Each structure stands twice: as C-alpha cells, then as structure tokens.
C-alpha cells in the first residue's frame, strides 16, 4: 500500500497487492549507481520529517503503524543507498544479475593475494600504531576506491545499453573481489 501524507495524516492513495517501491523510489532518486549523496541525504531528511511517527501521534493507530513501517523502510533505503557496495549489490538484485552464490569463482592469483594480505594483517594487529599498519590501511582503502570506480564504470556502461549479460557477470566478479578487500580493511581496523 502506498500512502501520501496530508495535514490530516497518512492517506492511502493506491492499494495494489505485491507493489513495492525500490529504495530509489522511496528517496525520490534515479535508479542508478552514480548518486549525489548530498541529494540523497536531503531527500532522506525531508521524507523522514514527513513520515516520522512523532509527527503522527494524534493519528489513528493504523496511521501510526503505517508511519512506523514507512519510516523503517525509508531508513533501510537510505542505509543501503549511501554505501556504494550495498548500493551496487542492491542494483545487481534489481537488474537480475547473478548473486555471489551463483557466481563464486575468483582467479587463483587473486585468492592467493588475499590470503597473503590476511596473514600480513594478522601480524599487523599486534602493532596497532605501526607505520606499516597505517600503510596497509591506506593501500586497502586506495584499492577499494579503485575497485568502486571500476564498478561505477560497469554500471555506467550498463545504463548506456552495453552488453548486459557480460556487464552483469563483470559486476559480480568485481563485487566479489571488492567484498574480500572490504573484509580485509574491516579486519585491519
């Protein structure tokens, strides 16, 4: 059910079973990877003010429940879309791309490199303030940013009508690799 807020509270305007808004719809944003994060935040704050249950305390119980549900969904949408990795995974799902479980294979060289990095990180954990640890963190952050740029490039090609199956496979490989780097960075921190 979709609701519109009016001065009198939440008013249902459309009731279609099975219809669900995307996170992009909830925030009034175009469905694409490249987002203006300031605009996303602006939309989130404006919609949050309209929907928040505190502003509907005088409404009926049903309207309060709807306000709470819509606020929860809005919060989820904003959380997912402001994080580039989560946004990419979400877009992959919307585009019908392969999941990480469906396309797992990674080049052996990449997996070996990740294993070596993991061992280095375990050693660096013993030295929290070492220059080597700071250098490793910078190296991983730079790599993450480069990988995100590649993901953005693939999504841009997808939006412009590129070879859809090949781009979705490429995106999945890139996201699988990015997940390794994100996990290494998390473990280091």
N, C-alpha and C positions, 0 to 999 in steps of 0.2 A: 504494500500500500504506500502511496506517495502522499505526503502531507505538505500543505503550504501554511505558513504562519500568517495569521492575521491578527489584528489588535484583540480579537476575541479569543485567540488561542489557535491551536492546531486544527486545521480544517482539511479533511480528506478530499482530494481533488480527482484521484484516479485510483481505482482498485482493480488491478489485474493480477490474478494469481500467477506466481512464478516470475513476475517482473522484478528485477533488482537493478539498482543503479551501480555503476562502477565507481571506484574510488575517485576517478577523474570527474565523473558526473557530480558526485557529492561535493566536490570542491569547485565546480564550475570551470574546470580546466580542460584543455585539449588533450586527447588521448595520445600522448607521445612521450618518448623518453626525455627529450630535452625540455626541462621545465624552468621557469623563472621561480626560484624558491621564495623570493620575496612576495611574488604574486600569490603563490600557494599559501604562504603564511597569512597574507592579507585576507584571502578568501576564507581560510580556516577560521580566523578570528571573527570575521563578520558573521559567518554562518553559526559559529559557536555561540555568539551573543544572542542570535535569534532563537536557537534551539535549546539552550541550556535549561535544564529543569528548574533552576532557581527562578527563572523568569516566568514560570508557568505554575507556580504554587497555588494560584487561585483557580486553576483549570480543573476540569473533571479528572477523575482517576485515570481514565483511558487516555486522555490527552497528556497527562503527566507521564504515563508509561510510554507513550509514543515519543515524547520528548526525550526521555531517558534512552530509549532504543536508538533514536536518530543521532543523539549526541555520541553514543558509544560507537556507532558506525562512522560518524564524522571523525572521531578521534583515531579510529583504526585507519581510515583513509589517509589522514594527514601523516600518521606514523609511517605508513608504507611508502607514500609518495615522496616524502622528504629524504628518505635514504635511497641513494642511487641503486644499490644492489637489490634491495627489496622491490624498488620500483621496476627494475629490469625483470626480476623473477615474476612479478605480477603481470607485466606486459606480455611476457612469454606465455603465461597461462591464458591471458585474453586472446592472444594471437594463435593459440592452439599449437604452440611449439612443444618440442619434446621436454619432458621433465628430466631432472637429474637422474632419476631412477631408470628412465627409458634410454638415456644416452650417457653411460658412465665412463666409457673408455677415455683414457688420457695417455698421451705419449709417455713411454717408459722413462725418457730423459727428464721430462718434467717431474714425474713422480720421484725419481732419484734426487733431483734438485730439492724438492720439498722435504724429503727425508733428511738430507744433509742440513738444510736450514733449520729443521726441527731440532736436530742434535746440537747445532750451534746455539739455538735459543735456550735449550736446557742448560747449557754451560753458562750462558749469559745471565740466567736467572739468579745465579749465585753472586753476581756483581751488579746490583741494581743501579749504581751510579757510574758505571764504567763508560768511557767514551765509545768502546766497541758496541755496547748495548744501544747507545744513542745513534750510532752509525747504522746499526741493523734496523732500528725503528725507522729511520729516515729512508733507508733502502727499500723497506717493505711498503712504506707509505707512497714513495715515488712509483713503485711498481704497481700498487693498487690504482693510483691515479692514471697511469698509462693504460692499464687494463680497462678501466672505466671509459677512457677515451676511445678505445677500440670498440667497446660495447656500444657507445654512443654512435660511432661511425656505422656500425652494422644496423642499428635501429634507423638511422637516417636513410641508409640505402633501402631498408625495408619500406619506409614511408614513401620513398620516391618510386616504388614499384620494381625493385630489384628482384633477383631470383629468390623467391620466397622460401622454398624448401632448403636451399643451400644456406641462405642467411639465417634461418631458424636453427639449423644444425651448427653453424658457426657461432651464433649467440650462445647456444647451450654449452659448447666447448669452452667459450670464453668465461661464461658464468661459473662453470665447474672449476676452472682454474682460479678464477677470482675468489671463489669460496675458500680454496686452500690458503691463498695469501691472506685473506681476512682472518682466517683462524690462526695463522701464524702470528699475525700482528696482535690479535687478542691475547694469545698465549704469552707473547713477549711483554705486554702491558700488564 
